Amino acid sequence: MSRGQELCYGNEMIRFVWRLSLTSCCIAILAGYLLAWWEQVALFLRFLPFFLLACAGMPLLLWGSTLRKLWKRRVSIRSRCSALMWIVLPWLGLCFFFTYLPTPSTARSTAAVLKSLPYLATVEDGAPDAARSGVLLHDPVRSVPGVNLYCGCGLRGAYLVNGRGQLLHRWLPRDVGWDWHHIEPLGPGELLVVVKDQELVRLDKNAKVLWRRTLRAHHDVAVEGDQVHLLSRRDAILFRWGLPVPVLLEQIITLDLADGTVLRNLELRHLTASTLNLHKVVNLYAWSLSGEYPRTQHQPPKERGYLLSEGGPADLLHLNSLELVTSATGPFKTGDFLLGAHSIDEILVVDRLTGFPRWRWGEGHLENPHHPTLLPNGQLLLYDNGTRRGSSRVLQLEPSTGVIVWTYPGSDAPPFFSSWGGANQRLSGGTTLITDSQHGRAFEVTPEGTMVWDFFNPQRLKDGGRETIYRLHRLEDPRWTLPLHW
C-alpha cells in the first residue's frame, strides 16, 4: 500500500470513529432525557456510566463490520491510536463527570441536607444587644394598636404578645415537628404552620392539630378564600448542553383550606431553568468534583449567584415569599403570584396558570431580598437584606416605573442589618413594622423614620441565648385583640 493510500485509509478511519462516537453520545443523551422525564432520576444517575457505555455499543453493533474492515487495512500505528483516542476520551470524560455527581446513593437526601442548615435559632454570642428582652420602647400615641404574633426560627412554638410585650397566648404542640419555617394566622386563634421540608399543619387555638399534609413545604403560604397556596420544592434534573444538573425545582401547591387536600401543583420549571447559565453549570460540576461547597445558607455570599447546600442539589431560586395579587394594578393581574427570589436578587410576579414571569425587578438593586408585599396603592414594600453590602433597608417601590419612593435604611444607633430572613408590614396608621430576624427583634417606624415601638424576643434557649424571629405579624383584626374570646 502506498503512503497516500495509507493516509487516506487512516483519515477515513478517524472520520468514521468520530461519527460513531458522536452518534453514541447523542443516543445516550436522548435516553437520559427520557429517563429524567420519567422521574427515574436516582436510577439514571447511579447507573449512568454503564448506561453510556451500553449506548456506545449500539452503533458498534450496527457498524461493526465496517469498523473491522477499516481496522484490517495496513495503516500506521499513529492512525489507529488517533482513532482510539476519538472514541475513548469522550466516554471517559462523560463517565468521570457523571460518576461523581451527588446522587441519592452517595449523599444524604436533600431534605436532610436542608434541615441540617436551618435558620439560626439563637442570636450569635457577643451581640451588643444580647441581654435585651421584651418591649424597650412603646409610644402608644403613634404606634398602631394590636397584638403581635411570631415564632422562633427553626423552633417549635408560636407566641402572641400585646404592645407592652406581655404574653397573651402560646401554641406549643407536642405532636408537630421542629424547624417551624413560618406561621400564618387564620381565624381567631387558628394558625397554619409551615414545618420546613416536612409538612403543613393547621392548628386550633389550643394547639390541637386539625389536619396535616406531608410535603416539602418551606418559607411561606398565601390564603385565598377556602384555598391556601404553598411554596414547596422537589429534587429534579435539568439538562443544559446535554449535561444533567441536579436542582431544587420550586413549586406552588394549592390545597383545600378545610382539610388540606391537594388541588393543584404549579411547577416553576421554566423560571428555574432560565437561571441556569453556563457559568453556573461549570461551577456546579467543579464543586461536585472537588467536594467543596463555598455557598451555604448562612455564609455571606461573595458574589451574586445561587445557594448550594453541601451534598445537595443547587437551590437556583430559593423562593422565600409568596403573596397573592388581589387587584389588577400596574403590570399585575388579579390572581398572579408575587414572589421573592433570594438567590437571584429579585422580586417577581408570575402567572398563576403557566408560572411564566410577568414582571421582575431587583438585579443591580437588591441583595438577597425578602418579603415583598403589595400595598393598597399598588406599590410594593420589601426587605432588602444587603448581605454583601453589610446593611439592610426597607424599600417602597413603584413597580410600573421601578422608582423607589420611600426607604428606611436604619442608622448607626441602633444598627439595622440582618443577613438572612427579615420581614416588613405596612400598618393602617401609616407606620411600618420591621422584623430583624437575625437579632430576634422587631420594631415600628413612622414614615419619617422615627421609631415608636421596639421589641426583643424574650424567649430563651437552654444555653441562655435569645431566640431569633422569622417574621412578626401585627394583628389589627378585632377578633384577635383583647379580650380574647376564642
C-alpha positions as CSV (number, residue, x, y, z in Angstrom):
1,M,0.0,0.0,0.0
2,S,1.4,3.4,-0.9
3,R,1.9,6.2,1.5
4,G,-1.0,8.1,0.0
5,Q,-3.4,5.2,0.3
6,E,-2.4,4.6,3.9
7,L,-3.1,8.3,4.8
8,C,-6.4,8.1,3.0
9,Y,-7.5,5.0,4.9
10,G,-6.3,6.5,8.2
11,N,-8.3,9.6,7.7
12,E,-11.3,7.6,6.7
13,M,-11.0,5.6,9.9
14,I,-10.7,8.7,12.1
15,R,-13.8,10.3,10.4
16,F,-15.8,7.1,10.8
17,V,-14.9,6.7,14.5
18,W,-15.6,10.3,15.2
19,R,-19.1,9.9,13.7
20,L,-19.6,6.7,15.7
21,S,-18.6,8.4,19.0
22,L,-20.8,11.4,18.3
23,T,-23.8,9.3,17.4
24,S,-23.5,7.2,20.5
25,C,-23.2,10.3,22.7
26,C,-26.4,11.7,21.1
27,I,-28.2,8.4,21.8
28,A,-27.0,8.4,25.4
29,I,-28.2,12.0,26.0
30,L,-31.6,11.3,24.4
31,A,-32.1,8.3,26.5
32,G,-31.1,10.3,29.6
33,Y,-33.7,12.9,28.8
34,L,-36.3,10.2,28.6
35,L,-35.3,8.7,31.9
36,A,-35.3,12.1,33.6
37,W,-38.7,12.8,32.1
38,W,-40.0,9.6,33.7
39,E,-38.6,10.8,37.0
40,Q,-36.2,7.9,37.4
41,V,-33.6,10.3,38.5
42,A,-31.8,8.2,41.1
43,L,-31.5,5.2,38.8
44,F,-30.4,7.4,35.9
45,L,-27.6,9.0,37.9
46,R,-26.4,5.9,39.6
47,F,-26.0,3.7,36.5
48,L,-25.3,6.5,34.0
49,P,-21.6,5.5,33.3
50,F,-22.6,1.9,32.4
51,F,-25.6,3.2,30.5
52,L,-23.4,5.4,28.4
53,L,-21.1,2.6,27.5
54,A,-24.0,0.4,26.6
55,C,-25.4,3.1,24.3
56,A,-21.9,3.4,22.7
57,G,-22.1,-0.3,21.9
58,M,-25.3,0.1,19.8
59,P,-23.6,1.9,16.9
60,L,-20.7,-0.6,17.2
61,L,-23.1,-3.5,16.6
62,L,-24.6,-1.7,13.6
63,W,-21.3,-0.6,12.0
64,G,-19.1,-3.4,13.4
65,S,-18.3,-4.9,10.0
66,T,-17.3,-1.6,8.5
67,L,-15.1,-0.9,11.5
68,R,-13.4,-4.3,11.2
69,K,-12.7,-3.7,7.5
70,L,-11.1,-0.3,8.3
71,W,-9.1,-1.8,11.1
72,K,-7.6,-4.5,8.9
73,R,-6.2,-2.0,6.5
74,R,-2.5,-1.6,6.6
75,V,-2.5,1.8,8.4
76,S,0.1,3.2,10.7
77,I,0.0,2.8,14.5
78,R,-0.4,6.5,14.7
79,S,-3.7,6.5,12.8
80,R,-5.0,3.6,14.9
81,C,-4.1,5.4,18.1
82,S,-5.8,8.5,16.9
83,A,-9.0,6.6,16.1
84,L,-9.0,5.0,19.6
85,M,-8.4,8.4,21.2
86,W,-11.5,9.9,19.5
87,I,-13.8,7.1,20.9
88,V,-12.2,6.5,24.3
89,L,-11.6,10.0,25.6
90,P,-15.1,11.4,25.2
91,W,-16.6,8.5,27.0
92,L,-14.0,8.5,29.8
93,G,-14.8,12.2,30.3
94,L,-18.5,11.7,30.5
95,C,-18.2,8.7,32.8
96,F,-15.8,10.7,35.1
97,F,-18.2,13.7,35.4
98,F,-21.4,11.7,35.9
99,T,-19.9,9.2,38.4
100,Y,-19.0,12.0,40.8
101,L,-22.3,13.8,40.7
102,P,-24.2,13.9,44.1
103,T,-26.7,11.0,44.0
104,P,-29.1,9.5,46.5
105,S,-26.7,6.6,46.9
106,T,-23.7,8.7,47.8
107,A,-25.2,11.7,49.7
108,R,-27.8,12.4,52.2
109,S,-31.3,13.2,51.0
110,T,-31.9,16.7,50.0
111,A,-34.5,17.2,52.8
112,A,-32.0,16.0,55.4
113,V,-29.3,18.3,53.9
114,L,-31.6,21.3,54.1
115,K,-32.8,20.5,57.6
116,S,-29.2,20.4,58.7
117,L,-28.8,24.1,57.7
118,P,-31.8,25.7,59.4
119,Y,-32.2,29.4,60.0
120,L,-30.2,30.3,63.1
121,A,-32.3,29.7,66.2
122,T,-30.4,31.9,68.5
123,V,-28.7,35.3,68.4
124,E,-25.0,35.0,67.9
125,D,-22.8,35.2,71.0
126,G,-21.2,38.6,71.6
127,A,-24.1,40.6,70.1
128,P,-24.2,44.0,71.7
129,D,-28.0,43.6,72.4
130,A,-27.8,40.0,73.7
131,A,-29.2,41.0,77.1
132,R,-32.1,43.0,75.9
133,S,-35.6,41.5,76.3
134,G,-39.2,42.4,75.8
135,V,-40.5,45.9,74.8
136,L,-37.9,48.6,75.3
137,L,-39.9,51.4,73.6
138,H,-43.6,51.9,73.2
139,D,-45.2,55.1,72.0
140,P,-49.0,54.4,72.5
141,V,-50.0,57.5,70.5
142,R,-48.1,56.9,67.3
143,S,-47.8,53.1,67.5
144,V,-50.7,51.2,65.8
145,P,-52.6,49.2,68.4
146,G,-52.9,45.4,68.0
147,V,-51.4,42.2,69.1
148,N,-48.2,40.6,67.8
149,L,-47.8,37.1,66.6
150,Y,-44.4,35.4,65.9
151,C,-42.4,32.2,66.1
152,G,-38.7,31.5,66.5
153,C,-36.6,30.4,63.5
154,G,-36.2,26.7,63.3
155,L,-38.0,26.1,66.6
156,R,-41.4,24.8,67.7
157,G,-43.9,27.2,69.1
158,A,-45.8,30.4,68.4
159,Y,-46.4,33.4,70.7
160,L,-48.9,36.2,70.9
161,V,-47.9,39.3,72.9
162,N,-49.5,42.7,73.3
163,G,-48.0,46.2,72.7
164,R,-46.3,46.1,76.1
165,G,-44.7,42.7,75.4
166,Q,-47.0,40.7,77.8
167,L,-47.6,37.1,76.7
168,L,-51.2,36.6,75.9
169,H,-51.2,33.1,74.4
170,R,-48.9,30.5,73.0
171,W,-49.1,27.4,70.8
172,L,-46.7,24.5,71.8
173,P,-48.0,21.3,70.2
174,R,-46.0,18.2,71.1
175,D,-47.1,16.2,68.0
176,V,-45.7,18.7,65.4
177,G,-42.1,18.6,64.3
178,W,-39.4,21.1,65.0
179,D,-38.0,23.6,62.5
180,W,-41.0,25.9,62.0
181,H,-40.4,28.0,59.0
182,H,-43.4,30.2,59.1
183,I,-46.8,30.7,60.8
184,E,-49.8,32.2,59.1
185,P,-52.8,33.5,61.1
186,L,-56.3,32.3,60.1
187,G,-59.4,32.8,62.1
188,P,-59.2,33.8,65.7
189,G,-56.7,31.5,67.4
190,E,-56.1,29.3,64.4
191,L,-52.7,29.0,62.6
192,L,-51.1,27.4,59.6
193,V,-47.7,26.2,60.4
194,V,-45.0,25.5,57.7
195,V,-42.7,22.9,59.1
196,K,-39.6,23.1,56.8
197,D,-39.4,20.4,54.2
198,Q,-41.8,18.2,56.3
199,E,-45.4,19.2,56.4
200,L,-48.1,21.9,56.5
201,V,-50.2,21.8,59.7
202,R,-53.4,23.6,60.7
203,L,-53.7,24.2,64.5
204,D,-56.7,25.5,66.5
205,K,-56.5,27.9,69.5
206,N,-55.5,25.1,71.8
207,A,-52.6,23.9,69.5
208,K,-54.6,20.8,68.5
209,V,-53.9,19.6,65.0
210,L,-56.9,20.0,62.8
211,W,-55.2,18.5,59.7
212,R,-51.7,18.0,58.4
213,R,-50.3,17.4,54.9
214,T,-46.9,15.8,54.4
215,L,-45.0,17.7,51.7
216,R,-41.8,19.7,51.3
217,A,-43.2,23.0,52.4
218,H,-41.0,26.0,53.0
219,H,-40.9,29.7,53.8
220,D,-44.5,31.0,53.1
221,V,-48.2,30.4,52.4
222,A,-50.9,32.7,50.9
223,V,-54.6,32.2,51.9
224,E,-57.2,32.8,49.2
225,G,-60.8,32.2,50.4
226,D,-61.2,28.5,51.0
227,Q,-57.8,27.7,49.4
228,V,-54.2,28.0,50.5
229,H,-51.2,28.4,48.2
230,L,-47.9,27.0,49.5
231,L,-44.3,27.2,48.5
232,S,-42.8,23.7,48.0
233,R,-39.9,22.1,46.2
234,R,-38.6,18.7,45.0
235,D,-35.5,17.2,43.6
236,A,-35.2,17.3,39.8
237,I,-32.8,17.0,36.9
238,L,-32.5,19.9,34.4
239,F,-30.4,19.4,31.3
240,R,-28.1,22.0,29.9
241,W,-25.9,21.4,26.9
242,G,-26.6,17.7,27.2
243,L,-25.5,17.6,30.9
244,P,-27.8,16.7,33.8
245,V,-27.8,19.2,36.6
246,P,-29.4,18.3,40.0
247,V,-31.5,21.2,41.2
248,L,-34.3,22.0,43.6
249,L,-37.4,22.6,41.5
250,E,-39.7,25.2,43.0
251,Q,-43.5,24.6,43.1
252,I,-46.6,26.4,44.2
253,I,-49.1,23.9,45.6
254,T,-52.8,24.8,46.1
255,L,-54.6,23.0,48.9
256,D,-58.2,23.0,50.3
257,L,-58.1,25.0,53.5
258,A,-60.8,22.9,55.1
259,D,-59.0,19.6,55.0
260,G,-55.6,20.0,53.3
261,T,-56.5,18.2,50.1
262,V,-54.1,19.0,47.3
263,L,-55.9,20.7,44.4
264,R,-53.2,21.9,42.0
265,N,-49.5,21.9,41.6
266,L,-47.8,24.6,39.6
267,E,-44.1,23.8,38.8
268,L,-41.9,26.7,38.1
269,R,-39.7,24.7,35.8
270,H,-39.2,27.5,33.2
271,L,-38.3,30.1,35.8
272,T,-35.8,27.7,37.5
273,A,-34.3,26.7,34.2
274,S,-33.9,30.3,33.0
275,T,-31.3,31.0,35.7
276,L,-29.1,28.0,34.8
277,N,-26.4,29.6,32.6
278,L,-23.1,28.0,31.5
279,H,-21.2,29.7,34.4
280,K,-23.4,28.1,37.0
281,V,-23.2,24.6,35.3
282,V,-19.4,24.8,35.3
283,N,-19.4,25.8,39.0
284,L,-21.8,23.1,40.0
285,Y,-19.7,20.4,38.3
286,A,-16.5,21.8,39.7
287,W,-17.8,22.0,43.3
288,S,-19.3,18.5,43.0
289,L,-16.0,17.0,41.9
290,S,-13.9,18.9,44.5
291,G,-16.4,18.3,47.4
292,E,-16.0,22.0,48.4
293,Y,-19.2,24.0,48.7
294,P,-18.4,27.6,49.2
295,R,-22.1,28.8,49.4
296,T,-24.2,27.6,52.3
297,Q,-27.3,29.2,53.7
298,H,-25.8,31.4,56.3
299,Q,-22.4,32.3,54.9
300,P,-22.4,35.8,53.4
301,P,-22.1,35.3,49.6
302,K,-19.1,36.6,47.8
303,E,-20.9,37.2,44.6
304,R,-24.5,37.4,43.2
305,G,-25.4,33.9,42.3
306,Y,-27.2,31.0,44.0
307,L,-27.1,28.7,47.0
308,L,-25.6,25.3,47.0
309,S,-26.2,23.1,50.0
310,E,-23.4,20.7,50.9
311,G,-24.1,17.3,49.4
312,G,-27.4,18.5,47.8
313,P,-28.7,20.0,44.6
314,A,-28.5,23.6,43.6
315,D,-31.1,26.0,45.0
316,L,-31.2,28.2,42.0
317,L,-34.1,30.5,43.1
318,H,-34.5,30.0,46.9
319,L,-38.0,31.4,46.9
320,N,-38.7,32.9,50.4
321,S,-42.0,34.8,50.0
322,L,-45.4,34.2,48.4
323,E,-48.3,36.6,48.2
324,L,-51.4,36.7,46.0
325,V,-52.1,39.8,43.8
326,T,-55.7,40.7,44.8
327,S,-56.2,43.6,42.4
328,A,-55.1,44.4,38.9
329,T,-52.7,47.4,39.3
330,G,-49.9,48.4,37.0
331,P,-48.2,45.4,35.4
332,F,-50.0,42.9,37.6
333,K,-53.2,40.9,37.1
334,T,-55.6,39.7,39.7
335,G,-54.6,36.2,40.9
336,D,-50.9,36.4,40.0
337,F,-48.3,35.3,42.5
338,L,-45.8,37.8,44.0
339,L,-42.6,36.0,44.8
340,G,-39.3,36.9,46.5
341,A,-36.2,35.0,45.0
342,H,-33.3,35.2,47.4
343,S,-30.7,33.5,45.1
344,I,-31.1,35.8,42.1
345,D,-31.6,39.1,44.0
346,E,-35.1,39.7,42.5
347,I,-38.8,40.0,43.3
348,L,-41.1,38.9,40.6
349,V,-44.7,38.3,39.6
350,V,-45.6,35.0,37.8
351,D,-48.8,34.0,36.0
352,R,-50.8,31.6,38.2
353,L,-51.6,29.3,35.3
354,T,-48.3,29.0,33.5
355,G,-45.7,30.1,36.0
356,F,-44.0,32.4,33.5
357,P,-42.8,35.7,34.9
358,R,-45.0,38.7,34.1
359,W,-42.8,41.2,35.9
360,R,-39.4,41.1,37.7
361,W,-37.2,43.7,39.3
362,G,-34.1,43.8,41.6
363,E,-31.0,42.9,39.6
364,G,-28.4,45.5,40.4
365,H,-30.6,47.0,43.2
366,L,-31.3,44.2,45.7
367,E,-29.2,41.7,47.7
368,N,-31.0,38.5,48.9
369,P,-34.4,40.3,49.3
370,H,-37.3,39.0,51.5
371,H,-41.0,39.5,51.9
372,P,-42.3,41.7,49.1
373,T,-45.8,42.8,49.9
374,L,-48.4,44.6,47.8
375,L,-49.8,47.8,49.3
376,P,-53.3,49.1,48.7
377,N,-52.0,51.8,46.3
378,G,-50.4,49.2,44.0
379,Q,-46.8,49.9,45.3
380,L,-44.6,47.2,46.8
381,L,-42.9,47.1,50.2
382,L,-39.9,44.8,50.5
383,Y,-37.0,43.9,52.7
384,D,-33.5,44.3,51.1
385,N,-31.1,42.3,53.3
386,G,-28.0,43.8,51.7
387,T,-26.0,40.7,52.6
388,R,-23.0,41.6,50.5
389,R,-23.3,45.3,51.3
390,G,-23.4,44.7,55.1
391,S,-26.5,46.8,55.8
392,S,-30.2,46.2,55.4
393,R,-33.0,48.5,54.3
394,V,-36.8,48.5,53.7
395,L,-38.0,49.9,50.3
396,Q,-41.2,51.1,48.9
397,L,-41.3,50.6,45.1
398,E,-43.5,51.9,42.3
399,P,-43.5,48.7,40.1
400,S,-44.6,50.3,36.8
401,T,-41.6,52.6,36.8
402,G,-39.0,50.9,39.1
403,V,-38.7,54.1,41.2
404,I,-38.0,53.8,44.9
405,V,-40.4,56.2,46.6
406,W,-39.5,55.6,50.2
407,T,-36.7,53.8,52.1
408,Y,-35.8,53.1,55.7
409,P,-32.0,52.5,55.8
410,G,-31.7,52.3,59.6
411,S,-29.0,54.2,61.4
412,D,-25.7,53.7,63.2
413,A,-27.5,53.7,66.5
414,P,-29.2,51.2,66.6
415,P,-27.7,49.3,63.6
416,F,-30.1,47.6,61.2
417,F,-28.7,44.6,59.5
418,S,-30.0,41.0,59.0
419,S,-28.1,38.9,56.6
420,W,-30.9,36.4,56.4
421,G,-34.7,36.4,57.0
422,G,-36.4,39.7,57.6
423,A,-39.9,41.0,57.1
424,N,-42.0,44.2,56.8
425,Q,-45.6,45.1,57.2
426,R,-47.3,48.4,56.5
427,L,-49.9,49.1,59.2
428,S,-53.1,51.0,59.0
429,G,-51.8,54.1,60.7
430,G,-49.0,54.5,58.0
431,T,-46.2,53.2,60.2
432,T,-44.1,50.2,59.1
433,L,-43.4,47.1,61.2
434,I,-39.9,45.6,60.5
435,T,-38.6,42.2,61.6
436,D,-34.8,42.0,62.2
437,S,-34.7,38.2,62.1
438,Q,-31.1,37.7,62.9
439,H,-31.2,39.6,66.1
440,G,-34.6,38.4,67.3
441,R,-36.0,41.9,67.1
442,A,-39.0,43.7,65.7
443,F,-39.6,47.5,65.6
444,E,-42.1,50.0,64.2
445,V,-41.1,53.3,62.5
446,T,-43.0,56.3,61.2
447,P,-42.8,57.5,57.6
448,E,-40.1,59.9,58.8
449,G,-38.1,57.1,60.2
450,T,-38.8,57.7,63.9
451,M,-39.0,54.5,66.0
452,V,-42.2,54.2,68.1
453,W,-42.0,50.5,69.2
454,D,-39.1,48.3,69.8
455,F,-39.3,44.6,70.8
456,F,-36.7,41.9,71.6
457,N,-37.8,38.3,71.8
458,P,-37.9,37.4,75.5
459,Q,-37.9,33.6,74.7
460,R,-34.6,32.0,75.6
461,L,-32.9,28.7,74.7
462,K,-31.3,26.3,77.2
463,D,-27.9,28.0,76.6
464,G,-29.4,31.3,77.6
465,G,-29.3,32.8,74.1
466,R,-32.2,34.8,72.7
467,E,-34.4,33.1,70.1
468,T,-34.4,34.7,66.7
469,I,-37.7,35.7,64.9
470,Y,-38.5,34.8,61.3
471,R,-41.5,37.1,60.8
472,L,-43.6,39.1,63.3
473,H,-47.2,40.0,62.4
474,R,-49.2,42.9,63.9
475,L,-52.8,41.7,64.0
476,E,-55.2,44.6,64.0
477,D,-58.3,42.4,63.4
478,P,-60.6,43.0,66.5
479,R,-61.2,39.2,66.7
480,W,-57.5,38.8,67.7
481,T,-57.3,41.8,70.0
482,L,-58.1,41.9,73.7
483,P,-60.2,40.5,75.3
484,L,-59.5,37.1,73.6
485,H,-62.9,35.4,73.1
486,W,-61.8,32.4,71.2
